[in-house]
Every structure is written in C-alpha cells, then in structure tokens.
Amino acid sequence: MTTLGKNIKALRTQRGMSQGELAREMDTTQQRVSEWETDRIEPSFYNIVKLLKVLDITFEDLTDGL
C-alpha cells in the first residue's frame, strides 16, 4: 500500500537528496522528515506546499497512488 510518507521518501531519493538535505531546504529537522516518511505524522499544509516547491513536483506527483 502506498502512503504519503512512502511517496515523500521515493521522490526525495529520486532527486538524490538525503533526509538532512531535504530538512535544510524545508527549514525543519531530519527527525521531522523521518517522521513524515515513516507516516508517524503527516506534514502540515504549509509543509506540503513547501515540499512541492523544494522537490519541484505537483500535488498529483506527491499523492499518486493514495
């Protein structure tokens, strides 16, 4: 089953970014990125919008398969 967290991780790794690199671009912590990717918490709407910009993706790219 595809989850938002799995999609975030897949899109991040496709771009060759570490969790730490994504965290810096997002102005958050590596731990927070890990929590998103493991579906412990979901990113806020603000952070979803920021993810779209940082990863240069569409909302559909992020939610594909959900």
mmCIF file as Biopython writes it, N, C-alpha, C and O atoms, coordinates in Angstrom:
data_model
#
loop_
_atom_site.group_PDB
_atom_site.id
_atom_site.type_symbol
_atom_site.label_atom_id
_atom_site.label_alt_id
_atom_site.label_comp_id
_atom_site.label_asym_id
_atom_site.label_entity_id
_atom_site.label_seq_id
_atom_site.pdbx_PDB_ins_code
_atom_site.Cartn_x
_atom_site.Cartn_y
_atom_site.Cartn_z
_atom_site.occupancy
_atom_site.B_iso_or_equiv
_atom_site.auth_seq_id
_atom_site.auth_asym_id
_atom_site.pdbx_PDB_model_num
ATOM 1   N N  . MET A ? 1  ? 0.836  -1.188 0.000  1.0 0.0 1  A 1 
ATOM 2   C CA . MET A ? 1  ? 0.000  0.000  0.000  1.0 0.0 1  A 1 
ATOM 3   C C  . MET A ? 1  ? 0.877  1.247  0.000  1.0 0.0 1  A 1 
ATOM 4   O O  . MET A ? 1  ? 1.812  1.368  0.792  1.0 0.0 1  A 1 
ATOM 5   N N  . THR A ? 2  ? 0.565  2.153  -0.884 1.0 0.0 2  A 1 
ATOM 6   C CA . THR A ? 2  ? 1.295  3.412  -0.959 1.0 0.0 2  A 1 
ATOM 7   C C  . THR A ? 2  ? 0.766  4.371  0.097  1.0 0.0 2  A 1 
ATOM 8   O O  . THR A ? 2  ? -0.438 4.467  0.333  1.0 0.0 2  A 1 
ATOM 9   N N  . THR A ? 3  ? 1.697  5.077  0.725  1.0 0.0 3  A 1 
ATOM 10  C CA . THR A ? 3  ? 1.330  6.089  1.711  1.0 0.0 3  A 1 
ATOM 11  C C  . THR A ? 3  ? 1.994  7.407  1.331  1.0 0.0 3  A 1 
ATOM 12  O O  . THR A ? 3  ? 2.899  7.440  0.498  1.0 0.0 3  A 1 
ATOM 13  N N  . LEU A ? 4  ? 1.544  8.471  1.940  1.0 0.0 4  A 1 
ATOM 14  C CA . LEU A ? 4  ? 2.151  9.772  1.703  1.0 0.0 4  A 1 
ATOM 15  C C  . LEU A ? 4  ? 3.632  9.729  2.068  1.0 0.0 4  A 1 
ATOM 16  O O  . LEU A ? 4  ? 4.475  10.254 1.341  1.0 0.0 4  A 1 
ATOM 17  N N  . GLY A ? 5  ? 3.934  9.109  3.181  1.0 0.0 5  A 1 
ATOM 18  C CA . GLY A ? 5  ? 5.332  9.016  3.619  1.0 0.0 5  A 1 
ATOM 19  C C  . GLY A ? 5  ? 6.207  8.274  2.623  1.0 0.0 5  A 1 
ATOM 20  O O  . GLY A ? 5  ? 7.327  8.699  2.340  1.0 0.0 5  A 1 
ATOM 21  N N  . LYS A ? 6  ? 5.703  7.169  2.089  1.0 0.0 6  A 1 
ATOM 22  C CA . LYS A ? 6  ? 6.470  6.412  1.091  1.0 0.0 6  A 1 
ATOM 23  C C  . LYS A ? 6  ? 6.690  7.244  -0.161 1.0 0.0 6  A 1 
ATOM 24  O O  . LYS A ? 6  ? 7.760  7.189  -0.767 1.0 0.0 6  A 1 
ATOM 25  N N  . ASN A ? 7  ? 5.680  8.016  -0.551 1.0 0.0 7  A 1 
ATOM 26  C CA . ASN A ? 7  ? 5.824  8.886  -1.719 1.0 0.0 7  A 1 
ATOM 27  C C  . ASN A ? 7  ? 6.869  9.973  -1.471 1.0 0.0 7  A 1 
ATOM 28  O O  . ASN A ? 7  ? 7.680  10.265 -2.350 1.0 0.0 7  A 1 
ATOM 29  N N  . ILE A ? 8  ? 6.853  10.568 -0.285 1.0 0.0 8  A 1 
ATOM 30  C CA . ILE A ? 8  ? 7.848  11.598 0.038  1.0 0.0 8  A 1 
ATOM 31  C C  . ILE A ? 8  ? 9.247  11.001 -0.050 1.0 0.0 8  A 1 
ATOM 32  O O  . ILE A ? 8  ? 10.142 11.595 -0.652 1.0 0.0 8  A 1 
ATOM 33  N N  . LYS A ? 9  ? 9.437  9.827  0.549  1.0 0.0 9  A 1 
ATOM 34  C CA . LYS A ? 9  ? 10.754 9.190  0.523  1.0 0.0 9  A 1 
ATOM 35  C C  . LYS A ? 9  ? 11.184 8.871  -0.906 1.0 0.0 9  A 1 
ATOM 36  O O  . LYS A ? 9  ? 12.328 9.131  -1.278 1.0 0.0 9  A 1 
ATOM 37  N N  . ALA A ? 10 ? 10.287 8.317  -1.702 1.0 0.0 10 A 1 
ATOM 38  C CA . ALA A ? 10 ? 10.625 7.951  -3.080 1.0 0.0 10 A 1 
ATOM 39  C C  . ALA A ? 10 ? 11.001 9.185  -3.893 1.0 0.0 10 A 1 
ATOM 40  O O  . ALA A ? 10 ? 11.981 9.162  -4.637 1.0 0.0 10 A 1 
ATOM 41  N N  . LEU A ? 11 ? 10.235 10.253 -3.757 1.0 0.0 11 A 1 
ATOM 42  C CA . LEU A ? 11 ? 10.516 11.475 -4.509 1.0 0.0 11 A 1 
ATOM 43  C C  . LEU A ? 11 ? 11.822 12.112 -4.052 1.0 0.0 11 A 1 
ATOM 44  O O  . LEU A ? 11 ? 12.573 12.640 -4.872 1.0 0.0 11 A 1 
ATOM 45  N N  . ARG A ? 12 ? 12.096 12.067 -2.761 1.0 0.0 12 A 1 
ATOM 46  C CA . ARG A ? 12 ? 13.359 12.611 -2.229 1.0 0.0 12 A 1 
ATOM 47  C C  . ARG A ? 12 ? 14.542 11.819 -2.763 1.0 0.0 12 A 1 
ATOM 48  O O  . ARG A ? 12 ? 15.524 12.404 -3.220 1.0 0.0 12 A 1 
ATOM 49  N N  . THR A ? 13 ? 14.459 10.499 -2.709 1.0 0.0 13 A 1 
ATOM 50  C CA . THR A ? 13 ? 15.591 9.678  -3.151 1.0 0.0 13 A 1 
ATOM 51  C C  . THR A ? 13 ? 15.784 9.755  -4.659 1.0 0.0 13 A 1 
ATOM 52  O O  . THR A ? 13 ? 16.913 9.676  -5.142 1.0 0.0 13 A 1 
ATOM 53  N N  . GLN A ? 14 ? 14.695 9.908  -5.408 1.0 0.0 14 A 1 
ATOM 54  C CA . GLN A ? 14 ? 14.817 10.084 -6.860 1.0 0.0 14 A 1 
ATOM 55  C C  . GLN A ? 14 ? 15.622 11.329 -7.195 1.0 0.0 14 A 1 
ATOM 56  O O  . GLN A ? 14 ? 16.268 11.391 -8.241 1.0 0.0 14 A 1 
ATOM 57  N N  . ARG A ? 15 ? 15.587 12.302 -6.327 1.0 0.0 15 A 1 
ATOM 58  C CA . ARG A ? 15 ? 16.319 13.542 -6.554 1.0 0.0 15 A 1 
ATOM 59  C C  . ARG A ? 15 ? 17.701 13.514 -5.916 1.0 0.0 15 A 1 
ATOM 60  O O  . ARG A ? 15 ? 18.426 14.508 -5.941 1.0 0.0 15 A 1 
ATOM 61  N N  . GLY A ? 16 ? 18.063 12.365 -5.343 1.0 0.0 16 A 1 
ATOM 62  C CA . GLY A ? 16 ? 19.393 12.201 -4.766 1.0 0.0 16 A 1 
ATOM 63  C C  . GLY A ? 16 ? 19.626 12.997 -3.498 1.0 0.0 16 A 1 
ATOM 64  O O  . GLY A ? 16 ? 20.759 13.357 -3.179 1.0 0.0 16 A 1 
ATOM 65  N N  . MET A ? 17 ? 18.552 13.269 -2.776 1.0 0.0 17 A 1 
ATOM 66  C CA . MET A ? 17 ? 18.661 14.061 -1.549 1.0 0.0 17 A 1 
ATOM 67  C C  . MET A ? 17 ? 18.623 13.151 -0.330 1.0 0.0 17 A 1 
ATOM 68  O O  . MET A ? 17 ? 17.895 12.159 -0.305 1.0 0.0 17 A 1 
ATOM 69  N N  . SER A ? 18 ? 19.413 13.498 0.677  1.0 0.0 18 A 1 
ATOM 70  C CA . SER A ? 18 ? 19.320 12.814 1.964  1.0 0.0 18 A 1 
ATOM 71  C C  . SER A ? 18 ? 18.196 13.460 2.770  1.0 0.0 18 A 1 
ATOM 72  O O  . SER A ? 18 ? 17.687 14.520 2.407  1.0 0.0 18 A 1 
ATOM 73  N N  . GLN A ? 19 ? 17.817 12.812 3.861  1.0 0.0 19 A 1 
ATOM 74  C CA . GLN A ? 19 ? 16.812 13.420 4.735  1.0 0.0 19 A 1 
ATOM 75  C C  . GLN A ? 19 ? 17.320 14.748 5.283  1.0 0.0 19 A 1 
ATOM 76  O O  . GLN A ? 19 ? 16.562 15.710 5.403  1.0 0.0 19 A 1 
ATOM 77  N N  . GLY A ? 20 ? 18.598 14.793 5.612  1.0 0.0 20 A 1 
ATOM 78  C CA . GLY A ? 20 ? 19.180 16.024 6.136  1.0 0.0 20 A 1 
ATOM 79  C C  . GLY A ? 20 ? 19.140 17.156 5.128  1.0 0.0 20 A 1 
ATOM 80  O O  . GLY A ? 20 ? 18.850 18.299 5.482  1.0 0.0 20 A 1 
ATOM 81  N N  . GLU A ? 21 ? 19.433 16.840 3.861  1.0 0.0 21 A 1 
ATOM 82  C CA . GLU A ? 21 ? 19.393 17.864 2.818  1.0 0.0 21 A 1 
ATOM 83  C C  . GLU A ? 21 ? 17.973 18.391 2.632  1.0 0.0 21 A 1 
ATOM 84  O O  . GLU A ? 21 ? 17.757 19.598 2.522  1.0 0.0 21 A 1 
ATOM 85  N N  . LEU A ? 22 ? 17.006 17.468 2.597  1.0 0.0 22 A 1 
ATOM 86  C CA . LEU A ? 22 ? 15.617 17.909 2.465  1.0 0.0 22 A 1 
ATOM 87  C C  . LEU A ? 22 ? 15.213 18.746 3.670  1.0 0.0 22 A 1 
ATOM 88  O O  . LEU A ? 22 ? 14.537 19.764 3.521  1.0 0.0 22 A 1 
ATOM 89  N N  . ALA A ? 23 ? 15.621 18.328 4.851  1.0 0.0 23 A 1 
ATOM 90  C CA . ALA A ? 23 ? 15.291 19.071 6.068  1.0 0.0 23 A 1 
ATOM 91  C C  . ALA A ? 23 ? 15.825 20.500 5.995  1.0 0.0 23 A 1 
ATOM 92  O O  . ALA A ? 23 ? 15.120 21.446 6.346  1.0 0.0 23 A 1 
ATOM 93  N N  . ARG A ? 24 ? 17.068 20.657 5.539  1.0 0.0 24 A 1 
ATOM 94  C CA . ARG A ? 24 ? 17.646 22.007 5.422  1.0 0.0 24 A 1 
ATOM 95  C C  . ARG A ? 24 ? 16.855 22.856 4.432  1.0 0.0 24 A 1 
ATOM 96  O O  . ARG A ? 24 ? 16.563 24.021 4.703  1.0 0.0 24 A 1 
ATOM 97  N N  . GLU A ? 25 ? 16.510 22.276 3.287  1.0 0.0 25 A 1 
ATOM 98  C CA . GLU A ? 25 ? 15.732 23.008 2.283  1.0 0.0 25 A 1 
ATOM 99  C C  . GLU A ? 25 ? 14.345 23.377 2.807  1.0 0.0 25 A 1 
ATOM 100 O O  . GLU A ? 25 ? 13.781 24.405 2.432  1.0 0.0 25 A 1 
ATOM 101 N N  . MET A ? 26 ? 13.802 22.522 3.681  1.0 0.0 26 A 1 
ATOM 102 C CA . MET A ? 26 ? 12.464 22.738 4.227  1.0 0.0 26 A 1 
ATOM 103 C C  . MET A ? 26 ? 12.478 23.579 5.496  1.0 0.0 26 A 1 
ATOM 104 O O  . MET A ? 26 ? 11.425 23.938 6.021  1.0 0.0 26 A 1 
ATOM 105 N N  . ASP A ? 27 ? 13.681 23.895 5.990  1.0 0.0 27 A 1 
ATOM 106 C CA . ASP A ? 27 ? 13.819 24.632 7.249  1.0 0.0 27 A 1 
ATOM 107 C C  . ASP A ? 27 ? 13.150 23.876 8.398  1.0 0.0 27 A 1 
ATOM 108 O O  . ASP A ? 27 ? 12.378 24.432 9.179  1.0 0.0 27 A 1 
ATOM 109 N N  . THR A ? 28 ? 13.485 22.574 8.465  1.0 0.0 28 A 1 
ATOM 110 C CA . THR A ? 28 ? 12.984 21.719 9.540  1.0 0.0 28 A 1 
ATOM 111 C C  . THR A ? 28 ? 14.111 20.778 9.942  1.0 0.0 28 A 1 
ATOM 112 O O  . THR A ? 28 ? 15.260 20.991 9.556  1.0 0.0 28 A 1 
ATOM 113 N N  . THR A ? 29 ? 13.802 19.755 10.702 1.0 0.0 29 A 1 
ATOM 114 C CA . THR A ? 29 ? 14.826 18.833 11.168 1.0 0.0 29 A 1 
ATOM 115 C C  . THR A ? 29 ? 14.788 17.515 10.394 1.0 0.0 29 A 1 
ATOM 116 O O  . THR A ? 29 ? 13.774 17.160 9.794  1.0 0.0 29 A 1 
ATOM 117 N N  . GLN A ? 30 ? 15.898 16.808 10.418 1.0 0.0 30 A 1 
ATOM 118 C CA . GLN A ? 30 ? 15.966 15.491 9.790  1.0 0.0 30 A 1 
ATOM 119 C C  . GLN A ? 30 ? 14.981 14.547 10.472 1.0 0.0 30 A 1 
ATOM 120 O O  . GLN A ? 30 ? 14.374 13.700 9.818  1.0 0.0 30 A 1 
ATOM 121 N N  . GLN A ? 31 ? 14.825 14.692 11.779 1.0 0.0 31 A 1 
ATOM 122 C CA . GLN A ? 31 ? 13.878 13.859 12.520 1.0 0.0 31 A 1 
ATOM 123 C C  . GLN A ? 31 ? 12.447 14.072 12.010 1.0 0.0 31 A 1 
ATOM 124 O O  . GLN A ? 31 ? 11.682 13.115 11.897 1.0 0.0 31 A 1 
ATOM 125 N N  . ARG A ? 32 ? 12.092 15.303 11.709 1.0 0.0 32 A 1 
ATOM 126 C CA . ARG A ? 32 ? 10.744 15.594 11.207 1.0 0.0 32 A 1 
ATOM 127 C C  . ARG A ? 32 ? 10.537 14.943 9.840  1.0 0.0 32 A 1 
ATOM 128 O O  . ARG A ? 32 ? 9.478  14.371 9.582  1.0 0.0 32 A 1 
ATOM 129 N N  . VAL A ? 33 ? 11.540 15.025 8.961  1.0 0.0 33 A 1 
ATOM 130 C CA . VAL A ? 33 ? 11.447 14.377 7.646  1.0 0.0 33 A 1 
ATOM 131 C C  . VAL A ? 33 ? 11.277 12.874 7.830  1.0 0.0 33 A 1 
ATOM 132 O O  . VAL A ? 33 ? 10.474 12.251 7.136  1.0 0.0 33 A 1 
ATOM 133 N N  . SER A ? 34 ? 12.026 12.290 8.758  1.0 0.0 34 A 1 
ATOM 134 C CA . SER A ? 34 ? 11.904 10.866 9.048  1.0 0.0 34 A 1 
ATOM 135 C C  . SER A ? 34 ? 10.495 10.520 9.522  1.0 0.0 34 A 1 
ATOM 136 O O  . SER A ? 34 ? 9.939  9.497  9.123  1.0 0.0 34 A 1 
ATOM 137 N N  . GLU A ? 35 ? 9.921  11.365 10.367 1.0 0.0 35 A 1 
ATOM 138 C CA . GLU A ? 35 ? 8.563  11.132 10.864 1.0 0.0 35 A 1 
ATOM 139 C C  . GLU A ? 35 ? 7.552  11.171 9.719  1.0 0.0 35 A 1 
ATOM 140 O O  . GLU A ? 35 ? 6.603  10.388 9.706  1.0 0.0 35 A 1 
ATOM 141 N N  . TRP A ? 36 ? 7.747  12.071 8.765  1.0 0.0 36 A 1 
ATOM 142 C CA . TRP A ? 36 ? 6.858  12.118 7.597  1.0 0.0 36 A 1 
ATOM 143 C C  . TRP A ? 36 ? 6.995  10.835 6.787  1.0 0.0 36 A 1 
ATOM 144 O O  . TRP A ? 36 ? 5.999  10.219 6.406  1.0 0.0 36 A 1 
ATOM 145 N N  . GLU A ? 37 ? 8.241  10.439 6.529  1.0 0.0 37 A 1 
ATOM 146 C CA . GLU A ? 37 ? 8.500  9.295  5.651  1.0 0.0 37 A 1 
ATOM 147 C C  . GLU A ? 37 ? 8.058  7.967  6.255  1.0 0.0 37 A 1 
ATOM 148 O O  . GLU A ? 37 ? 7.771  7.017  5.528  1.0 0.0 37 A 1 
ATOM 149 N N  . THR A ? 38 ? 8.004  7.899  7.569  1.0 0.0 38 A 1 
ATOM 150 C CA . THR A ? 38 ? 7.554  6.671  8.233  1.0 0.0 38 A 1 
ATOM 151 C C  . THR A ? 38 ? 6.089  6.760  8.652  1.0 0.0 38 A 1 
ATOM 152 O O  . THR A ? 38 ? 5.585  5.893  9.366  1.0 0.0 38 A 1 
ATOM 153 N N  . ASP A ? 39 ? 5.417  7.804  8.207  1.0 0.0 39 A 1 
ATOM 154 C CA . ASP A ? 39 ? 3.988  8.009  8.469  1.0 0.0 39 A 1 
ATOM 155 C C  . ASP A ? 39 ? 3.650  8.113  9.950  1.0 0.0 39 A 1 
ATOM 156 O O  . ASP A ? 39 ? 2.531  7.804  10.358 1.0 0.0 39 A 1 
ATOM 157 N N  . ARG A ? 40 ? 4.623  8.549  10.761 1.0 0.0 40 A 1 
ATOM 158 C CA . ARG A ? 40 ? 4.315  8.803  12.167 1.0 0.0 40 A 1 
ATOM 159 C C  . ARG A ? 40 ? 3.478  10.065 12.298 1.0 0.0 40 A 1 
ATOM 160 O O  . ARG A ? 40 ? 2.575  10.145 13.130 1.0 0.0 40 A 1 
ATOM 161 N N  . ILE A ? 41 ? 3.794  11.056 11.458 1.0 0.0 41 A 1 
ATOM 162 C CA . ILE A ? 41 ? 2.994  12.283 11.397 1.0 0.0 41 A 1 
ATOM 163 C C  . ILE A ? 41 ? 2.882  12.690 9.933  1.0 0.0 41 A 1 
ATOM 164 O O  . ILE A ? 41 ? 3.704  12.288 9.109  1.0 0.0 41 A 1 
ATOM 165 N N  . GLU A ? 42 ? 1.880  13.475 9.612  1.0 0.0 42 A 1 
ATOM 166 C CA . GLU A ? 42 ? 1.734  13.998 8.262  1.0 0.0 42 A 1 
ATOM 167 C C  . GLU A ? 42 ? 2.202  15.450 8.251  1.0 0.0 42 A 1 
ATOM 168 O O  . GLU A ? 42 ? 2.001  16.186 9.216  1.0 0.0 42 A 1 
ATOM 169 N N  . PRO A ? 43 ? 2.832  15.852 7.141  1.0 0.0 43 A 1 
ATOM 170 C CA . PRO A ? 43 ? 3.240  17.256 7.063  1.0 0.0 43 A 1 
ATOM 171 C C  . PRO A ? 43 ? 2.027  18.176 7.065  1.0 0.0 43 A 1 
ATOM 172 O O  . PRO A ? 43 ? 0.956  17.821 6.572  1.0 0.0 43 A 1 
ATOM 173 N N  . SER A ? 44 ? 2.214  19.349 7.620  1.0 0.0 44 A 1 
ATOM 174 C CA . SER A ? 44 ? 1.153  20.355 7.603  1.0 0.0 44 A 1 
ATOM 175 C C  . SER A ? 44 ? 0.911  20.806 6.165  1.0 0.0 44 A 1 
ATOM 176 O O  . SER A ? 44 ? 1.713  20.527 5.274  1.0 0.0 44 A 1 
ATOM 177 N N  . PHE A ? 45 ? -0.185 21.494 5.954  1.0 0.0 45 A 1 
ATOM 178 C CA . PHE A ? 45 ? -0.472 22.035 4.621  1.0 0.0 45 A 1 
ATOM 179 C C  . PHE A ? 45 ? 0.673  22.940 4.165  1.0 0.0 45 A 1 
ATOM 180 O O  . PHE A ? 45 ? 1.102  22.872 3.013  1.0 0.0 45 A 1 
ATOM 181 N N  . TYR A ? 46 ? 1.157  23.774 5.059  1.0 0.0 46 A 1 
ATOM 182 C CA . TYR A ? 46 ? 2.286  24.657 4.750  1.0 0.0 46 A 1 
ATOM 183 C C  . TYR A ? 46 ? 3.483  23.838 4.267  1.0 0.0 46 A 1 
ATOM 184 O O  . TYR A ? 46 ? 4.112  24.185 3.268  1.0 0.0 46 A 1 
ATOM 185 N N  . ASN A ? 47 ? 3.797  22.754 4.976  1.0 0.0 47 A 1 
ATOM 186 C CA . ASN A ? 47 ? 4.948  21.936 4.598  1.0 0.0 47 A 1 
ATOM 187 C C  . ASN A ? 47 ? 4.704  21.148 3.320  1.0 0.0 47 A 1 
ATOM 188 O O  . ASN A ? 47 ? 5.647  20.876 2.577  1.0 0.0 47 A 1 
ATOM 189 N N  . ILE A ? 48 ? 3.473  20.782 3.053  1.0 0.0 48 A 1 
ATOM 190 C CA . ILE A ? 48 ? 3.173  20.116 1.779  1.0 0.0 48 A 1 
ATOM 191 C C  . ILE A ? 48 ? 3.444  21.070 0.624  1.0 0.0 48 A 1 
ATOM 192 O O  . ILE A ? 48 ? 4.059  20.690 -0.372 1.0 0.0 48 A 1 
ATOM 193 N N  . VAL A ? 49 ? 2.984  22.307 0.758  1.0 0.0 49 A 1 
ATOM 194 C CA . VAL A ? 49 ? 3.231  23.303 -0.289 1.0 0.0 49 A 1 
ATOM 195 C C  . VAL A ? 49 ? 4.733  23.508 -0.471 1.0 0.0 49 A 1 
ATOM 196 O O  . VAL A ? 49 ? 5.216  23.612 -1.599 1.0 0.0 49 A 1 
ATOM 197 N N  . LYS A ? 50 ? 5.466  23.565 0.631  1.0 0.0 50 A 1 
ATOM 198 C CA . LYS A ? 50 ? 6.915  23.743 0.565  1.0 0.0 50 A 1 
ATOM 199 C C  . LYS A ? 50 ? 7.581  22.522 -0.082 1.0 0.0 50 A 1 
ATOM 200 O O  . LYS A ? 50 ? 8.517  22.674 -0.867 1.0 0.0 50 A 1 
ATOM 201 N N  . LEU A ? 51 ? 7.107  21.317 0.242  1.0 0.0 51 A 1 
ATOM 202 C CA . LEU A ? 51 ? 7.640  20.102 -0.389 1.0 0.0 51 A 1 
ATOM 203 C C  . LEU A ? 51 ? 7.479  20.158 -1.907 1.0 0.0 51 A 1 
ATOM 204 O O  . LEU A ? 51 ? 8.391  19.789 -2.647 1.0 0.0 51 A 1 
ATOM 205 N N  . LEU A ? 52 ? 6.317  20.619 -2.367 1.0 0.0 52 A 1 
ATOM 206 C CA . LEU A ? 52 ? 6.074  20.714 -3.804 1.0 0.0 52 A 1 
ATOM 207 C C  . LEU A ? 52 ? 7.114  21.610 -4.466 1.0 0.0 52 A 1 
ATOM 208 O O  . LEU A ? 52 ? 7.601  21.305 -5.555 1.0 0.0 52 A 1 
ATOM 209 N N  . LYS A ? 53 ? 7.450  22.708 -3.810 1.0 0.0 53 A 1 
ATOM 210 C CA . LYS A ? 53 ? 8.432  23.643 -4.365 1.0 0.0 53 A 1 
ATOM 211 C C  . LYS A ? 53 ? 9.844  23.067 -4.292 1.0 0.0 53 A 1 
ATOM 212 O O  . LYS A ? 53 ? 10.578 23.091 -5.281 1.0 0.0 53 A 1 
ATOM 213 N N  . VAL A ? 54 ? 10.223 22.554 -3.133 1.0 0.0 54 A 1 
ATOM 214 C CA . VAL A ? 54 ? 11.589 22.051 -2.930 1.0 0.0 54 A 1 
ATOM 215 C C  . VAL A ? 54 ? 11.874 20.865 -3.846 1.0 0.0 54 A 1 
ATOM 216 O O  . VAL A ? 54 ? 12.950 20.780 -4.440 1.0 0.0 54 A 1 
ATOM 217 N N  . LEU A ? 55 ? 10.910 19.947 -3.962 1.0 0.0 55 A 1 
ATOM 218 C CA . LEU A ? 55 ? 11.118 18.758 -4.792 1.0 0.0 55 A 1 
ATOM 219 C C  . LEU A ? 55 ? 10.741 18.997 -6.257 1.0 0.0 55 A 1 
ATOM 220 O O  . LEU A ? 55 ? 10.940 18.127 -7.104 1.0 0.0 55 A 1 
ATOM 221 N N  . ASP A ? 56 ? 10.196 20.180 -6.547 1.0 0.0 56 A 1 
ATOM 222 C CA . ASP A ? 56 ? 9.775  20.548 -7.901 1.0 0.0 56 A 1 
ATOM 223 C C  . ASP A ? 56 ? 8.804  19.511 -8.472 1.0 0.0 56 A 1 
ATOM 224 O O  . ASP A ? 56 ? 9.030  18.929 -9.533 1.0 0.0 56 A 1 
ATOM 225 N N  . ILE A ? 57 ? 7.715  19.303 -7.722 1.0 0.0 57 A 1 
ATOM 226 C CA . ILE A ? 57 ? 6.703  18.315 -8.092 1.0 0.0 57 A 1 
ATOM 227 C C  . ILE A ? 57 ? 5.322  18.948 -8.018 1.0 0.0 57 A 1 
ATOM 228 O O  . ILE A ? 57 ? 5.148  20.049 -7.496 1.0 0.0 57 A 1 
ATOM 229 N N  . THR A ? 58 ? 4.350  18.229 -8.551 1.0 0.0 58 A 1 
ATOM 230 C CA . THR A ? 58 ? 2.960  18.657 -8.442 1.0 0.0 58 A 1 
ATOM 231 C C  . THR A ? 58 ? 2.307  17.937 -7.271 1.0 0.0 58 A 1 
ATOM 232 O O  . THR A ? 58 ? 2.845  16.963 -6.745 1.0 0.0 58 A 1 
ATOM 233 N N  . PHE A ? 59 ? 1.147  18.426 -6.876 1.0 0.0 59 A 1 
ATOM 234 C CA . PHE A ? 59 ? 0.384  17.752 -5.824 1.0 0.0 59 A 1 
ATOM 235 C C  . PHE A ? 59 ? 0.037  16.330 -6.261 1.0 0.0 59 A 1 
ATOM 236 O O  . PHE A ? 59 ? 0.034  15.404 -5.450 1.0 0.0 59 A 1 
ATOM 237 N N  . GLU A ? 60 ? -0.255 16.170 -7.550 1.0 0.0 60 A 1 
ATOM 238 C CA . GLU A ? 60 ? -0.586 14.846 -8.076 1.0 0.0 60 A 1 
ATOM 239 C C  . GLU A ? 60 ? 0.612  13.905 -7.970 1.0 0.0 60 A 1 
ATOM 240 O O  . GLU A ? 60 ? 0.444  12.724 -7.666 1.0 0.0 60 A 1 
ATOM 241 N N  . ASP A ? 61 ? 1.823  14.419 -8.220 1.0 0.0 61 A 1 
ATOM 242 C CA . ASP A ? 61 ? 3.029  13.597 -8.060 1.0 0.0 61 A 1 
ATOM 243 C C  . ASP A ? 61 ? 3.139  13.096 -6.616 1.0 0.0 61 A 1 
ATOM 244 O O  . ASP A ? 61 ? 3.461  11.933 -6.373 1.0 0.0 61 A 1 
ATOM 245 N N  . LEU A ? 62 ? 2.871  13.981 -5.681 1.0 0.0 62 A 1 
ATOM 246 C CA . LEU A ? 62 ? 3.004  13.647 -4.261 1.0 0.0 62 A 1 
ATOM 247 C C  . LEU A ? 62 ? 1.949  12.645 -3.810 1.0 0.0 62 A 1 
ATOM 248 O O  . LEU A ? 62 ? 2.225  11.791 -2.968 1.0 0.0 62 A 1 
ATOM 249 N N  . THR A ? 63 ? 0.752  12.743 -4.361 1.0 0.0 63 A 1 
ATOM 250 C CA . THR A ? 63 ? -0.349 11.906 -3.884 1.0 0.0 63 A 1 
ATOM 251 C C  . THR A ? 63 ? -0.648 10.724 -4.802 1.0 0.0 63 A 1 
ATOM 252 O O  . THR A ? 63 ? -1.617 10.002 -4.568 1.0 0.0 63 A 1 
ATOM 253 N N  . ASP A ? 64 ? 0.145  10.515 -5.820 1.0 0.0 64 A 1 
ATOM 254 C CA . ASP A ? 64 ? -0.075 9.416  -6.771 1.0 0.0 64 A 1 
ATOM 255 C C  . ASP A ? 64 ? -0.174 8.085  -6.034 1.0 0.0 64 A 1 
ATOM 256 O O  . ASP A ? 64 ? 0.706  7.726  -5.251 1.0 0.0 64 A 1 
ATOM 257 N N  . GLY A ? 65 ? -1.247 7.369  -6.293 1.0 0.0 65 A 1 
ATOM 258 C CA . GLY A ? 65 ? -1.436 6.050  -5.697 1.0 0.0 65 A 1 
ATOM 259 C C  . GLY A ? 65 ? -2.123 6.050  -4.340 1.0 0.0 65 A 1 
ATOM 260 O O  . GLY A ? 65 ? -2.362 4.984  -3.773 1.0 0.0 65 A 1 
ATOM 261 N N  . LEU A ? 66 ? -2.443 7.221  -3.812 1.0 0.0 66 A 1 
ATOM 262 C CA . LEU A ? 66 ? -3.104 7.261  -2.495 1.0 0.0 66 A 1 
ATOM 263 C C  . LEU A ? 66 ? -4.585 7.088  -2.634 1.0 0.0 66 A 1 
ATOM 264 O O  . LEU A ? 66 ? -5.303 7.096  -1.635 1.0 0.0 66 A 1 
#
